[in-house]
Amino acid sequence: MKSLKEHRLEKLITQTELAKLAKISRVSVSQIEKGQQKPSELTIRKLAKALDVKPADIEF
């Protein structure tokens, strides 16, 4: 299992690009990556879809 940041960097996309793909704010992506915000189930699904991975494959 990889962190959100590891998945994002593996796909070579920025926080801003991920935020646009997942339809959430860049600040939220940053806070989730830093552990400052716990994502909702909906947000987890959006991020997983944007990264083309299963929600269970992302470690938060």
C-alpha positions in Angstrom: 0.0 0.0 0.0 1.3 3.5 -0.9 0.5 6.9 0.4 -1.5 9.4 -1.6 1.7 11.4 -2.3 3.5 8.2 -3.5 0.7 7.4 -5.9 0.6 11.0 -7.2 4.3 11.2 -7.8 4.3 7.8 -9.5 1.7 9.3 -12.0 3.9 12.4 -12.4 1.2 14.8 -11.5 1.1 17.9 -9.3 -1.2 18.5 -6.4 -3.1 21.0 -8.5 -3.6 18.5 -11.3 -4.8 15.8 -8.9 -7.2 18.3 -7.3 -8.7 19.1 -10.7 -9.0 15.4 -11.7 -10.6 14.6 -8.3 -12.7 17.8 -8.3 -11.5 18.8 -4.8 -9.3 21.8 -3.7 -5.5 21.8 -4.0 -5.4 22.8 -0.3 -7.4 19.6 0.6 -4.9 17.4 -1.4 -2.0 19.1 0.4 -3.6 18.7 3.9 -4.5 15.1 3.2 -1.0 14.3 2.1 0.4 15.9 5.2 -2.1 14.1 7.5 -3.7 17.4 8.6 -7.1 16.4 7.1 -8.8 13.0 7.1 -10.6 12.5 3.8 -14.2 11.4 3.7 -15.2 8.2 1.9 -16.4 10.2 -1.1 -13.1 12.1 -1.3 -11.2 8.8 -1.0 -13.2 7.4 -4.0 -12.6 10.6 -6.0 -8.8 10.5 -5.4 -8.6 6.8 -6.2 -10.5 7.3 -9.4 -8.3 10.2 -10.4 -5.2 8.1 -9.7 -6.7 5.0 -11.4 -6.2 2.9 -8.3 -8.5 1.1 -5.8 -9.5 3.2 -2.7 -8.0 0.4 -0.5 -4.6 0.8 -2.3 -4.2 4.3 -0.8 -2.8 4.6 2.7 -4.0 7.6 4.7 
